[in-house]
């Protein structure tokens, strides 16, 4: 019944560089799930013996990880890095 906590630590490092009076450049590096902690989907709390229940058959060979989609817009994904630059004028 009591599943593990959901851990997600993100960090962003950036620096604003002023080129001219009205031109700034901001390079950045972002890291999602910094400590690469595996977050698994919650178990079903209804004990009816169905697939995925605590006392039932598993849904697959391994537990389902949270956020198995693509990109970095899903919390709980494996460690991912993102690089970017922002130009303001």
C-alpha positions in Angstrom: 0.0 0.0 0.0 2.8 2.5 0.8 4.8 2.9 -2.4 8.1 4.7 -2.6 8.4 8.5 -2.8 8.6 10.1 -6.2 12.0 11.8 -6.5 12.8 14.3 -9.2 15.7 16.8 -9.0 16.3 19.2 -11.8 19.0 21.9 -12.1 19.6 24.7 -14.5 22.8 26.7 -14.9 22.8 29.9 -17.0 24.7 33.1 -17.3 23.5 36.4 -18.8 26.2 38.0 -21.0 25.6 41.6 -22.0 27.0 42.3 -25.5 25.7 45.8 -26.1 23.3 48.1 -24.4 20.2 46.2 -25.7 21.7 42.8 -26.7 22.1 40.0 -24.2 23.0 36.3 -24.7 22.2 33.7 -22.1 23.7 30.2 -22.6 22.2 27.5 -20.4 22.6 23.9 -19.5 19.7 21.9 -17.8 19.8 18.5 -16.2 16.6 16.6 -15.5 16.6 13.9 -12.8 20.1 14.9 -11.7 20.6 11.8 -9.5 19.1 9.4 -12.0 16.7 7.9 -9.5 14.4 5.2 -10.9 10.7 6.2 -10.3 8.3 3.3 -10.8 4.6 3.5 -11.4 2.4 3.1 -8.4 1.0 -0.3 -7.6 -2.8 -0.8 -7.8 -4.2 -0.8 -4.2 -7.3 -2.9 -5.2 -6.5 -6.5 -4.3 -8.6 -8.2 -6.9 -5.9 -10.4 -8.5 -5.9 -8.6 -11.8 -2.9 -7.7 -13.8 -0.6 -5.2 -12.0 -2.1 -5.8 -8.6 0.0 -6.5 -5.6 -1.2 -10.1 -5.4 -1.9 -10.5 -9.1 0.2 -11.1 -12.2 2.7 -8.4 -13.3 1.9 -6.2 -16.3 5.1 -7.0 -17.9 8.6 -8.4 -17.3 9.7 -5.4 -15.3 8.0 -2.7 -13.3 6.8 0.3 -15.4 9.0 3.4 -15.0 7.2 6.7 -14.8 7.8 8.9 -17.8 8.8 6.5 -20.5 7.7 9.0 -23.2 10.1 11.0 -25.3 11.6 14.3 -24.5 12.1 16.0 -21.1 8.5 17.1 -20.5 7.6 14.0 -18.4 8.8 14.0 -14.7 10.7 11.0 -13.6 12.4 10.2 -16.9 16.0 8.9 -16.9 18.7 11.5 -16.6 18.6 13.9 -19.5 20.6 17.0 -20.5 19.4 20.0 -22.5 21.5 22.8 -23.9 20.1 26.1 -25.1 20.8 29.8 -25.7 18.5 32.8 -25.3 19.1 36.0 -27.3 17.4 39.2 -26.2 17.5 42.3 -28.3 
